[in-house]
Amino acid sequence: MGNFKKLAGQTAVYGLSSILGRSINFLMVIVYTQYLSKEAFGSFTSIYALIGFLNIVFTYGMETTFFRFATGKNLDPAKVYNSTQSLLITSTLVLGSGLYLLAPSLAEWLDYPGQAYLFRWTALILSFDAVLAIPFAKLRLENKALVFAGAKIFNILLNIFFNLLLIIGFPFLISTGVISEGFLGYRSDWGVEYILLSNLFANGLIIPLIWWKAGFFRFSLEKTIIKPMWTYSIPLLFMGLAGVTNELFSRFLFEYVLPPNFYAGLSAREAGGVFGGNFKLAILMNLVIQAFKYAAEPFFFKQSADKNSPLLYAKVMHAFIIFCSVLMIAISVNLDWLGPLFLRQAGYEEGLFIVPTLLMGYLLLGIYFNLSIWFKITDQTKYSFWITLVGAIITVAIIFVFVPIWGYMGGALSTISCYLVMCLLCYLYGQKHYPIPYKTTKGFIYLLVSFAVSYLGFYIDLGIPMLNFFIKNSLILVYFGLIFLLEKDQIISYLPKSKKL
């Protein structure tokens, strides 16, 4: 249990920072949906989906590759760090410059005429993210969870500060006559522009701090290290691209696939804003998954040489499913007040019904991350490409077929369908190449029951708010009862045994 407790402890630290930081960041949804138009929020949804996709290109799997080569290849971790960071900086200069130069064409293609500056800023944001990736990974590898967490929170607080200053502060000062329109180049007609600028300022300011805390590197591109790392990482690049196709492209493509006037009174971009806003609610699940990933990836690699590691991986998976399924129910049954709390303008509540489906999609993504350990520690990352390629094809097919028919739900179905298929494929291939004794039957029961309970709780409406709240949340206790019934022996084994006199 020692290793399991260690993972749980580090996940708690990463989770505290991730949940605290992301929760603060998540509160910006209130600002965006209250002070920005649905069209501006739609632009935010679309552009940040593109950023998420291109972020995979800029880092091309090097974080996972760094963990693998710094722990399991009998190499000097310092040399691995120098080579990885040097390679990323070199490639970032090339990719960032290319995107910066292509900004005018990209603006026209994506229907942002005269706004090439948006994509120039996007190029800089992606470049800053890329050169921070490996220093952050090094902090995780060295178990500097508190330093990592503190830096992440500081970065988010900077982002929030600039957002509030530019979206609320400056307009207030202009309306009271303290400053005039055009102060420091300020434009009151900008919306998504200030979200991008805030991100850009926050990431740029934190680079010196992270490089200092992670330890300054020496520029070095050792062929004996770079070549095998490149071979290992390229399949991970395609895995990331295919994976993010589902996670982000459903939001990016939504406005371009949705037929005109599908939702009365909403343009396609405004409907994309509603879809993106409800997607944000599902990110509450992603907070936990991200915290788990921060702690688990270096932990899994360090434990890979232990003969008992398959059993440990199975225990981690089972605990993950139980915790996240409870979280899914807790969010779903409370959407009647969580939705209006975070999505401030009228109209966003029309998409709330897709949130339980999106939550299950994110849960399946977390399960896939657990399952994927087999091809990472056996150096068979080629499987990641084929599995995620299938997922990407399913994503795109469902978006183009079902969004024009079912709108918001069509986009949500692309998420859950993609990750479900990827989980099944990864499990089947993994059990052939690296058997892990997962509690498959129990895990499937928990997923099926929790999903059904989530929608049951979502649709319960007795007409009395307090009674609704009580009945809805009592479903969580019912689900806990099922867990106790199926896990009774395991739970009892964890309880302290009384000593005989």
Protein Blocks (a to p, Z undefined) as FASTA:
>chain_A
ZZmmmmmmmmmmmmmmmmmmmmmmmmmmmmmmmmpcfklmmmmmmmmmmmmmmmmmmnno
mlmmmmmmmmmnopafklmmmmmmmmmmmmmmmmmmmmmmmmmmmmmmnopghilmmmmm
mmmmmmmmmmmmmmmmmmmmnopmklmmmmmmmmmmmmmmmmmmmmmmmmmmmmnomace
hiehiafkbcklmmmmmmmmmmmmmmmmmmmmnopadddddfklmmmmmmmmmmmmmmmm
mmmmmmmmmmmmmmmmpcghkbghiafklmmmmmmmmmmmmmmmmmmmmmmmmmmmmmmm
mmmmpmklmmmmmmmmmmmmmmmmmmmmmmmmmmmmmmmmmmmbghjlmmmmmmmmmmmm
mmmmmmmmmmmmmmmmnopamlmmmmmmmmmmmmmmmmmmmmmmnommmmmmmmmmmmmm
mmmmmmmmmmmmmccfddfklmmmmmmmmmmmmmmmmmgcghiaklmmmmmmmmmmmmmm
mmmmmmmmmmmmmpccdddZZ
